[in-house]
């Protein structure tokens, strides 16, 4: 992987994500799918503030300073290194492996209570919009990126592969959460392969049966393969959030950061 190619991935990573967010927020303003929050700007800024903490802690401190990931993007000294597969094979294999990891890790976030308390920060948003795509507790992101980085390095899949995947994943993640109405042909035409917004919105339902379905990040066939797929009803009025975490004390930046500790006393969420 040349320095020029790495630079192009970085450019697409940052500007693709920012461009997708700006486009979707503008679309939400003019034609929202459901009623936006009463203080929409505050809602967006709070979620972005949490994303900022994730960037500082997970990307800057853990991946950048502790694990030196920016300097190891082309490192390939793991199990596959002796086979010397071409870059295209590494990209395809790494893309599938990372997406399977995201699916499995997401299921664990819902299965183990201590992980669910952390992940509930994402699910506690009662007003899904593009900013919800960045609403994750830093502890969740740290755990995810550290585990994934270790797996990639152990297998000898260079870390630039995950960077290239993020060029697709990040805009898709924002689109999955955006408060906009997508054409039915888009949902039906791509849902057999990709996790479309309609498929993912079910996952944010306050009904636990629906929350514990559709765990995929990019590809929808993991859910179909492992029996966790739930067909979306695109005509139904959406409902989001966790009923015990709807008040403003859970929606502030401090409230979201403290949710894994405070929510322990609430029992089943």
C-alpha angles and dihedrals in degrees: 000000000000125000089246092056091048090050090052091052091051091048093050091044096056103031095038091055094044092046093050091049093049091047094049095045089052091049091049090053094056103035116013119185094217135013109294120228116279091244099036098166091050090049092052094045092050092052091046090050089056089049088052090056089050091052092049097043105031102029101030107031104028106029098027106036105023102033100027091221097162088061093045101051094116097037112128114169103127137100095303097045095092090056091055095206116194120262093255091057092047090050094050095043093045092047092054094042093050092048092049089049091051090051094049094043090049091054090051090051088061097040104049113061097217089053092044091055088057094042092047087079087073094044095045092075105110093190112055115207138139092285090061086070088072097040103110130130111251091234091060093050093046091053093046098048094043093052093045092047092051091050093049093048093046092052094043095243107145115241093235086077091067089047090054090048090052089060086069100029099053098055090041090051091052091048092049090059100035118120095235136109115246123202115268090234088059092053096043096039097052103026093088089066111016135047098250122197091258092054093048097045090068087061090063094054117123088229106097095216089059095040089057093059139073098035097164123121105198107349122053095199093082090066091046091047095050099037100251099110120120119187111235123237100221092190096058122101106249124240124192144182139041115291095222093050103049102103121098093253088071094045101057119094091251090046092052093047091050096042095099089057101036097042093059088083094055098071116211111018 
